[in-house]
Amino acid sequence: MIATEPLGNETLVFAEFNGGVWVSRMVNPKQLEAGDRVKMSLDLSQAHPFSADTGRTLRG
């Protein structure tokens, strides 16, 4: 985990994975520190993928 951004009832969590930075939303947040290891899961139905080349959404 690189950093967190508290937003009240949820927190954005920024993490390095596979050469990139991923952002996820933590509902019912708990205190995290930079460098903490966190377990994350991916719900593809909630993902918002974008093209690295164009910046456009990959959703149709």
C-alpha positions in Angstrom: 0.0 0.0 0.0 1.4 3.4 -1.0 -1.1 5.8 0.4 -4.7 6.3 1.5 -7.2 9.1 1.0 -9.9 9.2 3.7 -13.3 10.4 2.3 -15.4 10.0 5.4 -17.4 6.8 5.2 -14.9 5.2 2.7 -11.2 5.5 2.0 -9.3 5.3 -1.3 -6.3 2.9 -1.1 -3.4 3.3 -3.6 -1.3 0.2 -4.0 1.5 -1.0 -6.3 0.7 -4.1 -8.3 2.3 -5.7 -11.3 4.3 -2.5 -12.2 1.3 -0.1 -11.9 -0.6 1.8 -9.3 -4.1 0.6 -8.5 -6.8 2.5 -6.6 -9.5 0.8 -4.7 -12.3 1.8 -2.3 -12.3 0.6 1.2 -15.8 0.7 2.8 -15.8 0.7 6.6 -12.2 2.0 6.6 -9.5 1.2 9.1 -6.2 3.0 9.8 -3.4 2.0 7.4 0.1 3.3 7.1 2.3 3.6 4.0 4.0 0.3 3.4 1.3 -1.8 5.1 0.5 -5.0 3.2 -3.2 -5.3 2.4 -5.2 -8.1 0.8 -7.4 -6.9 -2.1 -9.9 -8.5 -4.3 -11.2 -7.3 -7.7 -14.9 -7.2 -8.6 -14.7 -6.8 -12.4 -18.4 -5.7 -12.5 -17.3 -2.6 -10.5 -14.0 -1.9 -12.3 -13.5 1.2 -14.5 -10.7 0.2 -17.0 -9.1 2.9 -19.2 -6.8 2.6 -22.2 -3.2 3.5 -21.3 -2.7 4.9 -24.9 -5.8 7.0 -25.2 -7.1 7.5 -21.7 -10.6 6.5 -22.9 -12.8 4.1 -21.1 -12.7 0.5 -22.2 -16.4 0.0 -21.3 -18.7 -0.1 -24.3 
